[in-house]
Structure formats: structure tokens, C-alpha cells
Amino acid sequence: MITHFDERLGILPAVGGITHVEEVGGEDTIEFDCLAAPEKGERLLWRDPQDDIWREHVVVRTDEPLGAPAHVYAESSLCELLGDFVEEAQLVAKTASEALAAALAPTRWAVGDVGTGDAERGCLLYHVNALAALRRVEEVWGGEAVAAITVMDGRVSSRTVDLPARRGTWRGARFSYGKTLAACTRTVLEDEVFTALYGYGKGLPIYDEQGVATGGFTRRLTFGSVNDGANWVGDEDARLVWGRWDAAREAKVHRFGHVVFPDCEDASELKALTLAALGAACVPRVSYEVDVAAVDGGAGVRLGDDVAVIDSSREPAWHLKARCVRRVRELGEGAPSVRLTLGSVERTTWAASADVAARVTAVEETAATASDTVASYEDLGSEEF
């Protein structure tokens, strides 16, 4: 169904199938061919036959060769938040629901179900588009935003943004990777493996002789005070596997990295956050791209779900709980063709164009330097089944 200014225009028949691509925290697009090209900005409403929900996408590009069907590329209607602007919102001791409401204030979207708890945190939203503000809320309060729409009488009657702590669930799907399996591609990503991490928190404020904050910042918070004087944590098992020899070739030493949590003000919390980051950093990031047919119970896998993975090509075999971070479906006549990416994926397209870090970090903490960049790790997990 195609709409313009929320008024139904009719049905847009596709020529062939429709490709739907969605990623955790990133891309949500559809592509298809049709005989009559829709106008840029028009809305496409469709009922997802597998997930049994309504979806709304915005036409952002059409390729219209002479004498041939037009090719349509459309993005999730959340992309419209790129056109809403947050001038300034100082969030101090706010819950995730309150922060989400502030990010969506200039938009026509409402706050939906929030499942990240009642923890109070803060940040500054300053001169950013609403999508960037939404991504910043995800970063500070946690959670993964999901667009939810309802449709009545052929038009969208409500638009809300849900913020569950984590998309997806465990549905019992299992996948075994071995040398004889042809319907799978395993990718060991190029990210560095670190067996120990330094952790840094918020820059500590500078006070004058009267105890008044000057507005400047000094060194960042560390957690040595709660970690026997060491500002780093390490994994000894990972050191033996991924460490390197010292100069005398007598012992394997750690490979050190660092992470920065610019909103953390407590040393114990900082240590816990660094340990969590170390769990993902001390093993290679691996992703598996598989056909649903290769996954036991894969037909019911949705974006964000956990899938048990046994990689028997390793000795000993890897027993992992990987996550469905990307789903590509070819929808058309008959059963859909589905490919899943399990493990890791990079954020792309309009999610990255929100440009959260560049616009927000420089305002929040002027003492930040290029070395403060936070490495982004996806937790592949290591639970055995």
C-alpha cells in the first residue's frame, strides 16, 4: 500500500520479489522493482507475513531506466527523524522513559514500551537531529529502539518508539558449523584481540581554591582504587592464547587496549563496565552467514534472537551463543528465502548518518581528545549448550 501525507493512494504492485534487509541498530530497508515508480518521500505500508506486524518505509531513491521497470529503495520510517531537530535538552538524573520523551519531543512519534529499568542517568542533547538524539539515548541508558506502528482504515493511526533492553529472545534455534556444510560463510573479522583493557570514565572536574568548579576537566576517572592499584583488567586464559612473547621469550604478556565510558562517575561501575568490554575484546569477532535451512528451527528466527552455535571446525569445538544481528529476506510467491548473519555486524546507512559522536561528545566534554575514542564491541558470548 502506498500513501502520501498519510492518505492512501492505492496498491503498488511489485515486479518480482521484495528484498527486506534489517540489522540490529542499523539498516532497515526494502528494495523491489515496479512498473510505476513512486515519488520520493511517499510511504509504503505493508504487513509482514512472517513477523505479523505492520511496517512503514519511506521511498528515498528510485532508478528509472527508459522502457524498463523502476527500482525502488526505501528506508524505515524512523529515518524521518533526520528531519526533526533538537536544539538543546539538558538531561540530568532522568530515566530512560524521560530521556526518550525528550529525544522525541520535536517529532510526531510517541514513547512506547521501555524495558531498560528506572536507572537515572544524564547527558546533553545539543544541536542534533532527533535520530542522533535517539541513538544517544540508546547509548547512555541502554536498549535497542524499535519502531512500532498501528494501521486503521488504510492509514497509520499511531507511531511509537519502543526501547526494550534487548531485541529478540531465545527460540531454540541451533546451528552446527563444520567442514561439510556448504550453506554457510564464516568470517573472522579484522578487529584487534586484546587480552587486557584499561578503563577510563568521565573527566574529573577542576575546582579552584574555594572549591568552585572552574568548568575545566583534568584526567579521566580510573578504577585502580578498587582494583589493587591497577587501572586495567585482564584475562589470563586469553593471554596464554592471544598474548605475545616478551623480549626474552620467557613469558607471554598481555595485549593491551583501552575503553572509555565518558558518562561513568563511579570507580566500581567503571571496573564492571571494563570487564564486560574485555569479555568481547579477548576473543576474535566471528560472524556466520547462513541460510535458514541450515539452522534447526531457523524459520522462526527474528532479528536480535539468540542462536546456539557449535563450530566443530575448531579443536576443541567452539560452543557459542551467537545473535541474529542481520536478516535478509526475499519475499514473494511461495516460502521466503532467508539469510541470517549470526554474531557481528557494523552499523550502516542512516543509523551511522545520525553522527552522534561527532555532534555530541565535543559539546559534553571539551577536554576530550582523539585518544578517547571508544572501541565498539559486539558481545558474541561464550555460553555452552
N, C-alpha and C positions, 0 to 999 in steps of 0.2 A: 504494500500500500504506500502511495506517495502523498505527502502533504506539503502545503505551503502556508506559512503563518498559522499552523495548526488546523488548517481547513483541508479536508480530504479532496484530492484531485482525481483519484482513481487508482487502478492497479497497474503497476509497471511490470510487464511480462519480461522475464529474463530469457535470453537465448543460451541454452545450455545450463550448466550448474552455477552455483554461487559459492565462492570461497570465503569462509569466515575464519579470521585469524585473531586469536586473543592471547595475551600474555599477562602474567601477574604483575601489576604495577606498570603496565606499558600498553602495548598496541591492542586495539580492539577495532578491527576493520572488516569490511566486506568488499568484494570485487566481483563483477559479473559483466556480461555483455547484454545489450538490449538494442532493439531496433529504433526506439525513440529516446534520445538522450535527455535525462532530467536536467534542470537548471542547477547551477552551483548554489548551495545553501538550502536546497529543498530537502525534506526529511523523508526517510524510508522507514516505515513501521513494518515489522514482521514478527510473527510468532515462531519462536524457536521450537522446533518439533522434538528435540532431544531434552532440553532443559525445561521445557514447558513454561516459558516466560516470554513476555513481550520485550523486544529490543528496538531501539531507535538509533539510526545512523544518519549522519549529515553528509550530503554529497559535497566533496571537496575538489574533485577533479574528474573530468571526462576527456577521453580521447575519441575523436570523431572522424575516422577515416572516410573519405568520399566513397559512397557505394558499398559500405560495409557496416556491420553493427558497431555501435558505440561501446566503449569500455568505460565502466563506471567504477570509481574508487570512493568509498565513503567511510567516515570515521565515527566512532561512538559519539553520541550527542553530548558527552562530557566535554568534548573539545570546544563547545560554545563558551566555556568558562574562560577561554583565552581572550574573549571579548568583554569580560567584566573586570573591573579594576578596583583593587583595594588600596586606598590612599595611605591609611595608617590605622593599625589596630594593635594597641599595646596589651598583650595578654599576660596577666600576672595572676598566678595561683588560680588557673582556670582548669575545669575538667575538659575531657575530650569533646563532650557534647557542646560545651560553651565555646570551645575553640572552633569546632566545625561550624557552629552557627555564625561566628564572626567571619570565617572564610567565605561562607555562602551568602552573607548579608547583602552584597550588591547584586546577587543573581536571582533568578526565579526558582532556584532549587531549594528544597526544604531539607532539614535534618531528619534522617531516618533512624533506623536502629543502630545504636552504638554499643559495641561489646568490648571496649578496651578498659573498662573499670572506671573508678571515680578518682584516680590519682590526679592531683593538681600540679600542673606544670606551667611554664610560661615561655613566650617568645614574642618577637616583634614582627608583625607583617607590615611591610613598608614599601609602597610604590611597586606592587607586584600585581600580575593578573590573578584572577580568582583560582585558576588551575594551579598556579605556583603556590598560592596560599593553601590550597587543599593538600598538595604534596608536602608542604611544610608541616601541616598538622599531622599527617601520617608519620613524618619523620620524628617529631617531638613526642607525640602521645602514643605512637604505635598504631597498628591497624592497617587494613588494606581497603581502600574506598571502593565501593561498588555502586554503580548507577542502577536505580530501580524506577520503573515507570508503570503506570496503570493506564489502560485504554478503555474508553467508553464511547460508544456511538462513532467509532472510526476516528477518534482523535485522542491525543494524550490528555488525560484529565489530571495527572499529578506527576511530578518529577522529584525524587528524593535521592539523597546520597546516604547509603548505609556505611558504617565503619566497624565491621567485625574485627576482632583481634587478629583473625587469620582466615583467609578464604579457604574453602574446601574442608574435607574431612577424610576419614579412613573408610573406604567402602569394600575392603577385602581384595583389591586387585593385586596380582602378583606377576612378576616378570623375571625370567631367568635368561641371563646373557651368557652364551657360550660360543665356541668356535664354529658350530654348525648352524647357528641362527643367522639367516640372511636378511630378515626384515628389521634390521636394527643397525644404527650407526652410533658408535661410542666416540665421544670427543673428550680428550683430556685438555682442558683449557690452559692458556698460557700464563695464567696468574702465578705469581711467586708463591712458594710454600715457605711459611715462617714457622719456626718451632718455638719461638718466644716473642712476646709483644710487650712493648712499653705502652702504657695507657696514660692519656692526658685528658684532663677535664677543662672546666671553664677557667678563663684567665682570672687571676685573683686581682681585685681592685686595689688601687693605690690610695692611701689615706695621708692627709697632711698631719702636722704635729698636733692639731686639735681633734684628730680622729674623724675628720670630714673627708668623704670620698672626693678625690680630685677629678674623677672622670676617666683617668687612665688605667691601664692594666699592666701587671707585671707577669711573672712566669705563670704557667698553667698549673692547675691542681694536679698532684700526683698521689699515689696511694702507698708510698713507702712506709708511712706511719702505721699502717695496718697490715704490712707485709714484710716484717723483719728488716725494714730499711731498703728493700729492693723495689724499684719503681717499675718492675716488669714481672711477668709470669711466664712460665714455660711448661712444655710438655716433654717429659723425659723419654717416653716411648717414641715420640715423633723425632726427638733429637737423634736417637740411635738410627733411625731410618733415613731422615732427610737432612740431618746436620752435616757438617763438613769437618775434615781433619784440621787440627791445629797445626802450627808451623813444624812441630816436632813429630807429627803423625803419631802421637801417643794417645790422643783422646778426641772424640767427636764433640764439636762445640755447636752451640745454638746458631740458627739463622734468625737474626732479629729484625722485626718490623715494628711499626707503631700505629696506633689508632687514636683518634681524637674525638671526644664527646663534648662538644662546646657548651652543652646545657647542664652537664653534670657538676654538682657542687659538693658532693659527699664522697669521701675517700673510699668508704666501704662499697658504695654503689659503683664507683668507678672501677674498683677491682673486679667486681662481679661482671660488669659490662665487658671489661677487657678479657676475662676468662671466657665469656661467651663468644667473643670475636675470635679468640685463639682456637676454639673448637672447630671453627670453619677454616681458619688460616693454616692449620698444621697438617692438612691433607690436601692432595690435589683436587681441584674442582673438576668434576666429571659430569657430563650430560649424556643421556641416551635418547636418541630419536627413534621412535618405534611406531610401527603400525599397530592399531588397536588389536588386530587379530593375533599379535604376538603376546598380548597381555591377558592373562587369565582373569576374566571379569572386567576387561578393559572397556567394554561397550558402555558401562555406566560411569566411567571416569570423567570428572568435570575439572575445570580449571581450579588449581590450588589443592586438589586431593593428594593424599599420600599413597604411594605405591611401593610394595615390598620388592626389592631388587636383590637377586642373588647373581653375582658376577663370578661365574666359575672359571673364567679365563685367568683369574689371579690365583696365586698359591701363597697362603691359603685363600679360599674363595672370600670375596667381599660380601658381607650381608649388610645391606643398607636400606634405609627408608628414604627413598627419593620422593620428590614432589613434582606433580604435574605443573610446570611453570609456563607451558605453551601448548595450545591446542589449535590444530589446523583442520578444518572440516570442509569437504567438498559436498555441498548439499544439492540435491536434485532428485531425479526419479530414482526410486529404489533406496536401498540402505546407503547411508552416507559413508564416504571414505574419510577416515580419521587418522591423523598422525599426532603423536604426543611427544613433547620434549620433557624428559624427566631429569631433574637435577638443577641446572643453572641456566640462566638466560639474562641477556643485557636489556635494560630498558631502552626503548626506541621511540621514534616518531614523536607524536605530540606530547608524550609524557616527558621526554627529555627537553622539548622546546619550551616547557614552562620555566626552565632556567632558574630553579630555586636557589641553588648555592650561590651563583654569581650575584643575584639581586639582594639576597637576604643577609648572608654572612658578613659582607662588608659593612653593612649598617649596624648589625648587632654587636660586633666586636672589632673595633678599628685596629686593635693590636694584633689581629690575626695575620699570619704570614703564609707564604705558599707552602711551607712545610706542615701546615695544619690540615692539609687535605686528608679527608677520611677515606681510607680504602674501603670499598664496598664488598662485603662478603655475603654470599648466599649460603645458608646452612643446609648442606646436603644431608647431614645427620649420619648417625652410625649405629642405630639400634638394630639388634639382631632379631630375627624372626624364627 
